Amino acid sequence: GENVEQHPSTLSVQEGDSAVIKCTYSDSASNYFPWYKQELGKRPQLIIDIRSNVGEKKDQRIAVTLNKTAKHFSLHITETQPEDSAVYFCAATITSGGYQKVTFGTGTKLQVIP
Amino acid sequence: DTEVTQTPKHLVMGMTNKKSLKCEQHMGHRAMYWYKQKAKKPPELMFVYSYEKLSINESVPSRFSPECPNSSLLNLHLHALQPEDSALYLCASSQVLTGTHRAYEQYFGPGTRLTVT
């Protein structure tokens, strides 16, 4: 099955600095890579996603890059703000016969220090 | 309506109880999912339903019994649970397009916080 590794497990940055989270996946059949932000006690919320036929995607302060050959993908947050503090999960998705199977990374706890 | 709802929000049950978790969506999604999330861990897939048929059971113990009575509803029946089953149980749904490998965003419900005493 798919295996997703995520680093670092914790990340502290000063407000205004950038944060980078990296993930690797194992199954070349994965074709969709969402990133979720989860605040304490709340549901995971999709913040950005990228498909396997795209190398980079940006949405305001958030960008994601994908290297299919190396099976790496990364999340970049610029100009971090205290409200960016949360746990971030990367995920790799395999679609099959009318459903999709999502494997999550182990999570990164991001702390933005004011 | 882009919301997945789950009831109850919190549930405390004894090891001999029988209870059910309920999930509902009205987005016309034909794939629905149950995840289990322990504290400080990622969500772990338990079950997947596609067009109201069970497509994936990730070797979940039989004390968890899923049910999809129609395309909008997903239930998880609980019986004889153990304290280690205490967790946040998340429901999700997504579009599907059979015959293709296009993946779609999963929409998560707020979860049911389950405590087994």
Interface residues (C-beta under 8 A of the other chain):
Chain A: N31 Y32 P34 G41 K42 R43 P44 Q45 L46 D49 R51 F89 T93 T95 S96 G97 G98 Y99 Q100 K101 V102 T103 F104 G105 T106 G107
Chain B: R30 A31 Y33 K40 K41 P42 P43 E44 L45 V48 Y49 S50 Y51 S55 I56 L90 S94 V96 T98 T100 H101 R102 A103 Y104 E105 Q106 F108 G109 P110 G111 R113
